[in-house]
Amino acid sequence: MKIIILGAGRVGASLAHQLANESNDITVVDRKPELLQEMQARLDIRTVNGFASHPDVLSRAGADDADMVIAVTESDEVNMIACQVAYTLFRTPTKIARVRSSEYLREERLFVQDALPVDMIISPEQLVTDYIRRLIEYPGALQVMDFADGLVQLVGVRAYYGGALVGKELRTLREHMPSVQTRVAAIYRRGEAIIPEGGTVIEVDDEVFFIAAKRDIRAVISELRRLDKPVKRLTLAGGGNIGLRLAQRLERDCQVKIIERSPSRAREISEHLSRSVVLVGDVADQDLLIEENIENADVFCAITNDDEANILSAMLAKRLGARKVMSLINRASYVDLVQGSIIDVAISPQQATIGALLAHVRRGDVVAVHSLRRGAAEAIEAVAHGNATSSRVVGRRIEDITLPPGATIGAIVRGEEVIIAHHDTQIEAGDHVILFVVEKTHIAEVEQLFQVGVTFI
C-alpha cells in the first residue's frame, strides 16, 4: 500500500516505523529536515521536505497514485486542508486527519465529502481519555481494549501471589468459574511470549491477556489477583485537554482533584466542571500532595505534556501512599523502563493513536486494531465474509484453520451474542472474529485469512 504520512512528530514517526516494517511504500512529509534525516537513517522510506498541505509538496510526495494520506501534523487546520487538497486535486481514496480541538469535533457536518472530505478523524486526546477511563473502571488491569462496540474486552493483568488461578493449569479455569466463558489469549513471562495451552501454569508476575464478555471481566480478574476496590478518589496531575475530559467523564462517580500549574488554565477548566476541585500548583510539589491527602487517593494519574514531570510526580505520589499511579509517557523508550516498577501503568499516547490508524491500513475487513507491547503484538477484530469456497475461515472450525505461529482466536461476536472460541467453534459469514497476534511479523498472514477469494460473488 502506498501511504503518505504528513508530519514527522512522535505519532508520525511511530506510524512510519510500524508501517515501513510491513512492506508498505511510505513517504513522510515535514518542514523540519533534521527530523526527516533522522527517520531516513533508520527506516526504508522516502521523505519530502515542505509544507504538508501545499499541492506541489503533495505532488512531490506521490499523491497522484497514493492509496492513503494520513495527516498527523501539530496543526488541526493543516491536517484538514491537506485532506481537502488530496481529495480535490488527487482523488486520494482514503484520507485520515488528526484533529485535537473539540470545537471541530462536535460539528459532525464538517467532515463530509462536500465539506471537509476526511474519511477518519483521529483525536489522540479522546483516545487516551477513553483508555485511561477503562483502566479506572477496572482498577487491577494493565490494559483494557474494547471490541465489537464494547461487547467484548481484552484485558491485560499481572498475576499476583494468592490469585486463585496462580500456580494452576489453565484448563482448571472452567472449574473455578463454571458460569463464566473466557479464554487466555497470551501470557508474557519476563518479557517473553508464551502461547497458552491447557497445561500452561500461570506464575506470579506473569502478564496475562484474557478475553471475555464485558460483564465477566471483573470475575476473571479476581481469579488472577485480589480485586481492587472501585475508584472513588482520583487525582489528576495536569489540566490539559485529557485532564479536563477525564474530569468531566468521572466527576459524577468520583471525587476528582486536578493539579494545574497555570492559574489562567486552572480558572478556565474550573468553569467547565461542576464537582471537581481544581488546584493551582506544581504536580511534583511534595508539600502540596501531602496537604491534599494523596495517601487517600485511589488513583493518581500524571497527564501533563512533560514526561519527566509525569514520571517523577507519579513516583512521588506512590511513595506518599497513593494506591495506584499512572503516568502518560510520550517517549517509547521510557514506557517499558518504568512500568511495573514504582509506576503501575505507563500510558503511551502513540500506541493508542496508532491502533486506531491501523484499522484503516490493514487489508481485509478489519474493524479494530489494538497495538500492544510497543507494537510487537496486536489484537485485531476482523469480519468474516464469503462462503466455504471463497473464504479461508467461513464454514470452518477453528481447529481446521491454519493460523500463523503465535496467533490465537479468542472470541467471536455473532450479532449480539459473544462466543468464546473453542477448538470446535465454527465461523459463519458476518462473524466478528477477535484475534491476538503475538508477533506482528505474521500480520500479513492473518489479513490473508480474512480476504475473500475471487470466486465469491
N, C-alpha and C positions, 0 to 999 in steps of 0.2 A: 504494500500500500504506500502511495506517495503522500506524505504528510508534511505540511509547513507549520512550524511552531513559531509563533510571534512572541518574542520575549525570552531572554536567556537568564531570567532570575531563578530563584530556587525551584519554583514549580516547573518552569520551562526546562531547566537543566535536568531535573529529576525525571521528567517525562521523556526527554530526549534520550537519556541513559536507558530507560526502560524499553522504549520502542526501538532504539537502534540495535539492541541486543536480540531483537525478534525479527531480523531480516526485513525491516521496513526501510524505505527510502526517505530519509529525514533531512529537512533543511530548516535551519534555525536563523531567525532574523532578529537583530538587536542593534541599537545605536551605539553600544559600547564595544569597540573592537577587542578590548582586553578580555572580556567575558567570552567572546566567540573564539578567540585564540586558545583560551584555556580549555573550552569544550572540544575544539577540533583536535587538540593534542591527545585527548583521552578517548574520543569516540569517532567512529567511522560515519561522519555526517558532513553535509555541505553547510556553509554559513554565508549569510549575506548581511553586510553592514548597511543600515539605513533605517528610516522611519517606517514603522510597521504598517501603517495604513496608506502609505503613498502607492499609487498604482504602479509606478516604474519599479519600486522596490519589490512589490508582489510579483511583478512580471519576471524580474531577475531571479526571484526565488522559485520560479517554475509554476506559478498559479494557473497557467494555461491548461495544464493537464493534471493538476493536483487532485487527489481524492478527498482531501480534508484540510481545512485550515483551523488551527487551534490558537486562539488569541489570548495569551496569558501575560500581557504586559502589566505594568503597575497602574495603568490608566484605564478606567472603565470606558471612557469616551473613545480612546484609541482602539480598544478591543471591538467595540460595537461598529465603529466606522470601518475598520478593517474587514469585518464580515460583510458589511454593505458593499464595499468595493469588490471583494472577492465574488459576491453574488452578481452584481451588476455588470462587471467587466469580464469576468472569467467563468461565470456559472459554476463555481465550485460546488460540488454536490452536498458536502457536509461542512457546516460552519459552527464552531464552538467558541464561546466567549466567556471569559472570567469577568463577572460583574459583582462588585462588592457593595455598592451603595444600595441600601434598602429603598431609597426613593425611586430608583429604577425598577427594582424587583417587584414592588407592589403594583406596578402598572403592566399587567399581562398583555394588554392590547399593543404594547410597543413591539413585542417580539413575534411578529408575524411576517409572512413573505412580502406583503405590500407595504410594510413599515420598516422595521429593522429585521432583515432576514437572518436571524440567529436560530439555528436548529436546536442548540442546547446551551443553557446558561449554567455556568459553574460559579457558585458562591462559596469560596473557601470558609468564610466566617460561619455561614449557616451549616456547612458540612461538619465543621469542628464542633459547633454548638450542639448539633444532634448527637455527635459521637460522645461528647462529654455527658450529655443528658442521659444517654443509655448506660454509661458507666456508673452514674449516680443512682440510676434505677436499680442496678444490680451491684451492690457495694463490693462483693467479693470478686468481681470479674476484672480481667486484664484487658479484654477486648470484647465488644458486643457488635455483631453485624446482622442487619436485617435483610431478609429475603422475602419474596412474594408479598410485598406490601405489609411486612411485619408479621405475617402468619408464622414464619419460621425464623429462628435466630441461630446463629453460630456464635458460640461463646468460648473464650479462652480463659482458663482458670489455672492458678498454680495450686497443685495438690499439697495439702498441709498434713502434718502428723496428726493422727486422730480421726481423719476423714474415714467414713465407713467403707469406702472402696479402696483406700490406700493400702497397698500390700496385698491386694487380692487380684485375681484374674478378671479380665473384662467380661468374660462370659457370666460372671456372677452378678452383673449389674441388673439383669432381669429379675433375679431372685430378691435383690434388695428393693427394687421398685417394680413390682409386677403390673401396676396400673399405669406406668409411665413408659412411653416409647421414646428412646433416644439412641444415638449412635455416636461413638467416639471417632472423629474424622482423622485426627492426627495427635501424636504425642511428641513433644520436644524435650529431650533429656540432655542436659549440659550442652545445649545448643545444637544437638544432632537430632534429625527427624527419625522417628520410629513409626513404621507402618503398623497400626493396631490390628491385632488378631485376637481370637477368643482367649488364647493362653497368655497374652501380654499382661504383665503385672505392673500396676501403677505404683511408682515410687514417690517418696517425699520430694518436693521441689520440681516434679515434672510439670511442664506446661501442657495442659490437656485442652484440646479443642473438641467440643462436642456440639452436636446439632439436635434440636428438639423444637417442638411447637412452643410458641411463646409462653403459653400457660404453664408449661412444665419446666421452664428454665430454673426457677428457684429450687425446685425439688432436686434437680440434678446437681446444681452447685453444692447443695447440702451434703451430697454423697462424697464430695472431694475435699471439702473444708468446712469449718464452722461457718454457718450462715451469719453474716454481719447484720447488725440491726439496721433498719431503714434510716436513711439520712434525714436528719431533722435540722441540723445546724451546719450551714455552708458558708465558708469564707472564700471570696473571690479576690485574688490579687491582680488588679488590673481592670480598669473600667472602659476598655475599648469596645469595639463592636461585639466581640464574643462575650465579654463580661456583661454588657447590657442585655444582650439577647438571652443569656443564661438566667440572669436575674428575673427577667420578665416571664420566662417559662416556669421558673421554680419558686418564686416568692409566695405563691398561694399555698404551697405544700411545705416549704422550709423557711427557717429563719435565715435570711440571706444578709451577709455583710459584704460590701465592696470596699476595697482599699485602692484609692486612686491618687497619684502624685499631683496631678494638675488640679488646682482649685476650680478653674473655669470648666474643665471637663466634668469634675465631680458635681458641680451645680447643674450642668446640662443633663447628666444621666439621672440625677435625683428627680428632675421634673418628669421623667418618663416612667418612674417607678412609684408604686403606691405603698408597699410594705417594707421594702429593703432599706437597710441602713447604709449610707454612703459616707465613708471616712476619707479625709484628706491626709495623706502620709506616705511614707516610704514602705514598700511591701517587705523589705528586709530589716525594718526597724524592730529590734527585739523588744524594746520597752513598749512600743505600740501593740505588738502581738500579745504580750503578757497582759497589758491593760485591757485588751479586748477578749481576754479569757480564751486564748487559742487552744488551751488544753481541753476545752469542752467542744471543740469543733469536730464534727463527724468527718467532714472533708474540707481540706484546704486545696484550692486549685489556683495555681500560678499561671496567668494567661496574659502577661504583658508582651511587648514586642522584643524584649531583651532576654535571650536565652540564659545568660549568666544570672541575671536577676531572678528569673523563674527558678533556676536550679537552686540557687543559694537560699531564696526565701522558702522554698518547699522543704529543703533540708533543715532549715531553722525551725519551721513550723512543726516538723516531725519530732525534732529534738525537744521542743517545748510541750509536746503531748498531743498534737492533732492525731486523730485516729487513722486517717488515710490522707496521703498527699499526692497530688497530680501536678505535672509540670508540662507546659507547652514548650516544645523544643523544635526549632527550625533546622538546626544542623543535624544531618542524619548521623554523623559520626558520634554525636553525643547521646543519641537515643539508647542504644544498647549499652553504653557505658554507665548510664545512671539507673536504668530501670531494674527493679528487683534488689537494689541496694537499700539506701535510705528512702529513696523515692519509690512509691508503689507503682505508679503508672506514668510513663513518659509518652506524650501525645505528639505525633508527627503530623502537622497540617498538610505536608506534601503527600504523605501516603493516603490520607483521607481524600484529597483532591484527585490524585492520580487514579484511585479506584473508580471514582465517578467517570473519569475520562475514558478509562479502558473499556467500559461497557460499549462505547461507540466505536472503538478501534477493533475489538475482537470480531472475527469472522463467524458466520452463523448467527442465529437469533439469540444473542446474549443480552439478557435483561439487566443484570447487575454483576459487578466485579468488586471484590474487596481485596486490596493488596495487603499482605501480611509479612511480618518479619523483614522489614526494609525491602520489600519487593521480591524476596526469594520465593515466597509461596503466594498462591491466590485461591480465593474461594469464588466460585462462579455460579450464577444462575442462568441456565440455558433452556430454551424452549425446544421440545422435540417436534419435528414436523415430518410429513411424508407417511409412508407405509412400510411394510416389511420388505418391499422390493427396493425402494428408493432410499431408505434410511438405515444407518448402521445401528440405531438404538430402538426405533419403534417396533413393537411386537416382539421384542427380545427380553428375556430375563436378564437380570444384572449379572448373574454368573456366566452368561453366554456372551457378554460384551467384552471386547478386548480393550481394556483401559491401559493407558501408558503407565510406566512404573511410578509409584507414589501417588497415583490418582485414586480417589475413592468417591463413590456416590453416597451421599449422606441421607438425602431425603428427596421426596417427590411431592409436589403440590398439584393436586388434580381438582380444579375448581376451588372450593373452599376446604377440601379435605387434605390434611397433612399425612403423608405416608412415610414413615421411617423405613429406609431401604434395607431389605434383606436379600440374600442370595437369589431367592426365587421370585422377587418382585418383578413384575413385567411392566415395561414402559409403554404408554399409549401416546398417540398423537395429541399434541396440545399440552402434555405434561410439562411442568416447570421442574427441571432437574437441578439440584444443588450439589455441586462437586467441590471437593477440596483437592488442590494440586500442590504437592509438597515442593516440587521443583518446577519453576516456571519455564524451564527449557522444554517442557513437554506440553506447553500450552497449545502449540500449533496442532498437535495430535488430538487434543480434546476438541478444538474447534472443528477439525475434520469430521469428528464423530457426529456433530450436530448440523452438518451441511447436507442438504438434500441432493440426491443424485439426479442426473438428467432424465431419468425415467419417470420422475414424479411430475404429474400434470395436475 
